[in-house]
Each structure stands twice: as structure tokens, then as C-alpha cells.
Amino acid sequence: MAFGRLERTKGSEPMSDINMTPLVDVMLVLVVIFILTAPLMSSSIRLDLPKAEAAKSQSVPQFVSLVVDKTGQAYLNDHKMELPALAQQLAQLAAQDPDTEVQLRADTTVPYGRVVEVMGVAQAAGLSRIGFVAQPTVKP
């Protein structure tokens, strides 16, 4: 130590190594992106299909409306029917098109047993596509 002078410590030298952490992070993100997009790219087959008028579907999916009101009375397409007549009418519809959908609407006060009974009539007639129609809830 010289007189009146403090000894200086040597400062940090510039780093000559490459910081690999950001490089590895970027590479891992790219690998994940390629892993996710590769199946999408390989499964999409692009075709230029020929056009024909006969290729259009002429049949529109048919449905019938089956309603059970609060008294338990069944209505088919807004016509009041008893169960034997309902079974016969549904059997005729099933004979014409077995893919006809039954849209079942029932009042909230109807006993569950009555709804199942009407649904059983439709299934026994050969109509197995039954959809339940409900009102969406309104959020305030």
C-alpha cells in the first residue's frame, strides 16, 4: 500500500460466454408449438371435389312435436290425442321414416311417470330419437 492511495479492487471483466437460458426457453416454446400444430397439418387433406346436382341432400331432418301439458294430456303436433291413438300415429310416422326425431316438451308440474309413459309410447312405436325441449334460464 502506497502512501495516501487506496488500493483498488479489480472490477468485473466482460463476460464472453453466451447466456443459454433464453435460448433454451425459446427453443422449448418452438418445440411445443410444433408438437401442437404437426397433427393438425398432417390430418387435413385438401381435395378438389367434383360438383354434381345429385349430391345435394333432398331430405330435411323431420321432427314431430310431442307435448304433455300440466293435466297430463298428450298432444302430437298440437293435436290432442289419447295414448292408443298416439301410439298408432307414431307407428305410422316411424314406418315412413324411422329417423324422425321426437321433440318432447312437458310442463314442470307433470309427474315424471307420465313423461316416461309418453316417452315409452314413442319408443315402442319405433322412434328412438327423442329430444327434450326446455326454456333457457335468463340471468339477471
NORVEN-V326138 format. One record per helix or strand of 3 or more residues. SS is the DSSP state (A for helix, B for strand). FROM is the first residue (numbers start at 1). TO is the last residue. If there is no record, write none. Layout:
ss: {SS | SS}
from: {FROM | FROM}
to: {TO | TO}
This chain:
ss: {A | A | B | B | B | A | B | A | B}
from: {20 | 53 | 63 | 74 | 79 | 83 | 101 | 112 | 130}
to: {43 | 55 | 68 | 76 | 81 | 96 | 106 | 124 | 132}
